[in-house]
Amino acid sequence: MQKLLKPLLAVKTKSGYSVLTAVVVTLFSTWVIFDATKAEVVIAADGDVQTVKTHITTVGELLEDLGIDVGKHDALSHGENAKIVDGMKIQFETANKILLTIDGKTEEYHTTAVTVGQFFQEEGLTFSEHDEISHNNIEVLEDDLEIEITTAFPVVVDDGGEETELWTTGGTVKQLLQRNDITFAKQDKIEPNLDEKVSEDTKVSIIHVEKKKEDITERIPFQTEEEDDSSLKKGTTRTISEGEEGEILKTYEITLENGKEVDREVIAEDVIKESKNKVIAIGTKEEQNKVVSNTNNNTTASKSSTANESNSSNSSEPASDGKVFTMEATAYGPDCKGCSGTSAYGINLKASPTPKVVAVDPSVIPLGTRVWVEGYGEAIAGDTGGAIKGNKIDVLVSSEAHAASNWGRRTVTVKILD
């Protein structure tokens, strides 16, 4: 405009000033008209808002003119080829590059989201409360931000017989239990080992081990001693002193697993009362030979049944390495109430002469075992009885009357012969 005005400024005449004034007015009017034809555009770029007037025709040209570089991932409210119109509002947001690593696998994302939570929502990414996420949802995104996520998996824990499903992102068995406030003691059995890493296939088992002490008083059985006695006829016996059981206090250490006893061990013993052995005299006196008359022989033969029981009861204790019991003995006859006449072992109890049979507890003396009973002699453990339990026996005699009057109830020595 100065070049246009320069020739006119050289004219100093009154008419020259008039021409100059007309030209200036015309140029100013032209400029006003030109400026008025500009479009007014509001541009919001990454939060920075500015208003510009321009004759530029497209959005892309305007952004380029303003030095705004639009990348392919950036957000632009209008297409770059869109025509500029007066009053237009253009929004532009630069996309941030995000490196997202999930369980060790990394992928690159570009987003215009403001926060981490918005980014997850835009990408359709959802995670559980058990997953480990390096950034919280309200954290503002920045370019080249690295987000790491470890997804959780379930692990079954059998805690003393009760199963629970726990979620974890890894670590050791010990860390898993501590994070979930599961307590255990040093003596407890835990599988796998506390230092072992957990995985989706891991199943943790905890057996709670408890040890306690218990005092129990137990009986001490007495033994039977035998002494030779030359004053007694050979084959006869005599009880010198009865046996007496003792008592012992045993302290047990009991091991419990999940509340159930699995082992007990004696850790201390204290004898409260000593046992006293039963002492039996064994006759050794030899009987002199005597001449027996025919009359005496006939008398003896006529009393064969009575002699059978008498001789048996006085028979000597046979030599044997078998087990010796001290038992309570009663007697019964084949005519007892409820008796069938046949023993539990299949013996005919009504045979003549009366067979030598004793009723026993089979858990103590098995049926069919040969035994020697003090005052009764050798017999077969061939019968049972409802009242015959433990260290009890019932000897068979000729009749119930004989059982009541001649035998009664007594304590005897029983020796196993088989």
Buried (B, 14 or more C-beta within 10 A) or exposed (E): EEEEEEEBEEEEEEEBEEEBEEBBEEEEEEEEEEEEEBBEBEBBBEEEEEEBEBEBEBBBBBBBEBEBEBEEEBBBBBEEEBEBEEEBEBBBBBBBBBEBBBEEEEEEBBBBBBBBBBBBEEBEEEBEEBBEBEBEEEBEBEEEBEBBBBBBBEBEBBBBEEEEEBBBBBEBBBBBBBEBEBEBEEEBEBBBEBEBEBEEEBEBBBBBBBEEEEEEEEEBEBEBEBEEBEEBEBBBBEBEEEBEBBBBBBBBBBBBBBEEEEEBEEEEEEEEBEBBBBBBBBBBEEEEEEEEEEEEEEEEEEEEEEEBBEEBBBBBBEEBEBEBBBBBBBBBBBBBEEBEEEBBBEBEBBEEEBBBBBBBBBEBBEBEBBBBBBBBBBBBBBBBBEEBEEBBBBBBBBBBEBBBEBBEEBBBBBBBBE
